């Protein structure tokens, strides 16, 4: 077994670094000289969503899972003092990777991790060894009818703000994010959504998250650019997709294969947070694919 400073490298360790006055939290496991996988989380979770996956990869890889500003244990400054846009979240994530002197890495993209990861890939294609898409959309056909209210919010922010806020930030919605579409509810730890909701109810967090919900429209506008990049670059691509995701459809998974014909695509018995149900299988698929 590989070791890190004489310790078991599969143990997840927790770190904080400061970039431009913003404290960024990240989890890390694996030997320092191992190939790197960067795990990019979704909404409204954090690097915590990867605590089951990281030990399953860390004997072979150095795995790093950051919390973006406004998420998890990273700083969450007021929107008056910080721009909550996907461009800026990607900027701080890239700064973290640069500070850690990571020159080559695979990117695992889930939900919000998709638009953040695609920005990283376009900025530095020479650094990306592979892309792993897990319910992260880069095609409009991947967005289900469940996006109707968000689209209305993008078109008229003031008229739909309160409705969109209630739909995104209520305790029952937090619960259903992890239960809707799952194959076995008994496998889903209720602490998952309880912890997420606790973070969402911190002072000022609703405003922070609604800024990002509104800015998501910039991701949809960028889909054609990302698709063109995939076609031109033909990155090594693995798709591991929960096929009962109520928000991101399987059409979104299959469309990735249209851009990257050699992509390896697996539709899994899982929902949006596929790691809740299928972490061992996803780890096995990743280990085989990334060899």
FIRO-911403 format. One record per residue (C-alpha): x, y, z; residue in one letter. Coordinates in steps of 0.001 Angstrom, whole numbers, plus 524288, in hexadecimal, padded with zeros to 5 digits. Example, Ala and Ser with C-alpha at 12.3 -4.5 7.8 and 13.67 -1.06 7.14 Angstrom:
2
8300C7EE6C81E78A/835667FBDC81BE4S/
//
This chain:
291
800008000080000X/8051380D7D7FC9EX/80790816C9807C6X/8077F8255D809C1X/811CA8299F813A5X/8117B81BEE81973X/802B081BB281AF6X/7F7FB8143A8140CX/7F5D281C0580799X/7E7B18178E8063CX/7E3DA81F8781231X/7DD0E82C3B80E79X/7E3B28384E813FAX/7DE5B8460881537X/7E525852BC811C2X/7E2AD861428105DX/7EA6586AF68084DX/7E81D879818065FX/7E77087F817F8D2X/7E54888E237F778X/7DFF288E8980547X/7D63988367802FDX/7D82A8770280AE1X/7D61A86B1480253X/7D3F885DC280862X/7D776851238018CX/7D854842A480452X/7E3C683AA27FF9BX/7E80682C7A7FF79X/7F281824BC7F87FX/8011B8257B7F672X/8068D8329F7F255X/80D2182CBD7E65CX/8012E8252F7E198X/7F903829107D5AEX/7EF4A833967D9A7X/7E06E833927D91FX/7D9528402D7DC99X/7CB7683DE07E182X/7C25A849617DEFEX/7B5D1849727E6E4X/7A81084DC67E3A7X/79D0F855967E9D5X/79A708569A7F516X/7A4B684D2E7F9A9X/7B34284E6A7FBF2X/7BF59845F57FBC2X/7B84583DD4805FDX/7B119836ED7FAE6X/7BDFA830547F757X/7C19082A9F80499X/7BCCE81D288006BX/7C3C481D6A7F345X/7D0FB822C67F73EX/7D5E6817097FF27X/7D1FC80E1F7F3DBX/7DB50815567EAC4X/7E61B81A1F7F3B3X/7EE8F80DE87F374X/7F1728110A7E521X/7EE6181F8C7E388X/7F01C82C717EA75X/7E221831167EBCBX/7DED683F2B7EF21X/7D12A844527F1C4X/7CFC8853017F407X/7C47085AC87F984X/7C16B8669C7F105X/7BFCC873EB7F786X/7B227874207FD5BX/7B1C7865627FF5FX/7B57085BD2809FFX/7C08286054812B3X/7C5EB86AB28098AX/7C3818790580C50X/7B66A87E8B8081BX/7B82188D4280713X/7AC6A895D18045CX/7A894897A67F60AX/7AB7C8A6017F87DX/7B9C88A23A7FA41X/7BB1A896927F110X/7B606893717E368X/7AE53886CA7E400X/7AF6B882C37D5DAX/7B3F3876177CFCEX/7BF3387D6F7C993X/7C3CD881B87D700X/7C1EA8746C7DD6DX/7C9FD86E807D274X/7D4438791E7D45FX/7D5E7875F37E2CEX/7D5F2867647E027X/7E0A88694A7D60AX/7E84B871A77DFAEX/7E770866B47E9A7X/7EC7485CB77DFD3X/7F76E865F17DBF5X/7FB188681E7EA31X/7FBE8859647EBF9X/804AF859107DFDAX/7FC2684F377D8CCX/8008484E9E7CAACX/7F880843037C5BFX/7EB8F83DCE7CA9DX/7DF06836DB7C73BX/7D2A283E857CA3FX/7C689838457D04CX/7BAD0840C67CD11X/7AE0283FDF7D497X/7A2EE849CB7D364X/7A9308573D7D5E7X/7B637850717D423X/7B2D484F557C5B4X/7B31585DD47C258X/7BE6A8603C7CB8EX/7C62B854DF7C613X/7C37E858987B7FEX/7C8B5866357BAB2X/7D50D860247C05EX/7D66E857177B4ABX/7D4DF861EB7AAA2X/7DE9B86A877B1D2X/7E8FC85FD77B2D4X/7E632854667A9B5X/7F45A850107AAC4X/7F25384CDD7B924X/7E658844367B793X/7E940835A87B6E8X/7DAEC831787B6BBX/7CD0F836027B96BX/7C36A82E4F7C19CX/7B576833367C00CX/7AC1282F447CAE3X/79EFD835E17C8A0X/7A552842457C39CX/79EC8848237B7B4X/7A4EF84EBE7ABE9X/7992384DA97A2B2X/78BBC853ED7A3E1X/78508846DE7A192X/78B0D842967AE68X/7828D84C477B5EFX/7756E846797B9C6X/7684384D4B7BAB2X/76BD984F947C8F1X/773CB85B497C466X/767AF862FE7C065X/7677186BB37CC80X/775FF86E507CB9FX/7747D872927BD7EX/7697887BB67C176X/77247881277CC17X/77D2D8838A7C23EX/773B688ABB7B94FX/76DA5893337C407X/7758B8930C7D084X/76D0D89BE47D8F6X/76019895987D52FX/76484887B47D82FX/76E99889AA7E2F7X/766478854F7EE84X/7607D879A87E760X/76DE7875327E2FAX/7737E8773F7F090X/768C586F087F6E2X/76A8A8645B7ECC4X/77937863AA7EECFX/77B31865CA7FD53X/7704385F3A80511X/77309853C180E59X/76A4E84A838069DX/7713C84E057F9FBX/77E3C84B48800BEX/7791583DCB8044DX/7738683ADB7F6F0X/7804083E637F01BX/785C6831D87F5ACX/779908294C7F5B7X/772A082C7E7E8ECX/77532821B77DF1FX/77DAB8192F7E7D5X/77CC880A6F7E6CDX/77E4F807867F55FX/77AE1812317FF40X/7807280A1180A54X/78E1780C42804D8X/78D1881B14805A3X/79294820F781224X/7893482B9181714X/794C0832F181CBEX/798338364980EABX/78CC683F6D80C66X/78C4C843AF81AA8X/79A4984893819A8X/797BE84F1280C90X/78BCA85603811CDX/7936385A8981DC4X/79D4486109814BEX/79275866E480C59X/78C1686D5B81822X/798398749081CB3X/796638836681CB5X/796E78890880F0BX/7980087BD58085BX/78AF887CEA8015BX/78FA0889427FA7BX/79C8A882DF7F6E0X/79612876F57F10CX/78BEB87EBE7E9A2X/796D9886917E34CX/79C36879CD7DE02X/78EE7874B37D9EDX/78D43881177D1EAX/79AF28803B7CC45X/79888872377C7D6X/792C5878097BB7BX/7A0C387B217B745X/7A3B186C9E7B750X/7988B869937AE06X/79D43874767A51FX/7AAD486E447A532X/7A633860957A184X/7A9318623F792EAX/7B70A866B379622X/7B92285B1B79F35X/7B3B6851B179527X/7BCE78572878ADEX/7C8638559279438X/7C4CC84762796B7X/7C3EC844C57881FX/7D0F284B5D78574X/7D8B78462679103X/7D2E083864791FDX/7D6E4836FB7A048X/7D6C6829A87A6A0X/7C8E2829727ABC9X/7C185820C17B538X/7B306822EC7B7CFX/7AD2A81CD77C427X/79F2E8219D7C4CDX/7940A81F387CE3FX/7893681BE37C4AFX/77DF181FFB7CD8AX/7828B82DE07CFD2X/7764C836837CFB6X/77E0E842807CB62X/788AB83DAF7C21DX/783B38341B7B7F3X/78A71828607B1F2X/789E082FBD7A508X/7942A8388C7AAF2X/79CF182CD67AD59X/79B378275279FB9X/79D798349D7997AX/7AB44834C479EFDX/7ADEA828B8796CDX/7A98A8304878ADFX/7B4B7839DF78D06X/7BEA682FA679176X/7BB99822F678A34X/7C5A681B42791FEX/7BF9281F4879EFBX/7BC77814097A812X/7AE6D815CD7ACBEX/7A7C980EA57B7FDX/799A78113B7BBFCX/798B580D197CA2EX/78DBD809107D346X/78E79815D37DAC1X/78917823977DB2EX/78F7D8310B7DAEDX/7992882E4F7E5E1X/79D808214B7E04DX/7A83A81FBE7EA7AX/79DAB81E6E7F4EAX/79A318114D7EEDCX/7A55980D1F7E611X/7B260811DD7EB88X/7B90D8046E7EAD6X/7B497802407DCCFX/7B8A480FED7D89EX/7C5F480E0E7DEFDX/7C7BB8012D7D7BAX/7C3FA807547CABAX/7CD42812B07CD10X/7D89A809EB7D0EAX/7D6D9801B07C4B4X/7D51D80D747BBCAX/7E0738157D7C119X/7EA8080A847C0E6X/
//
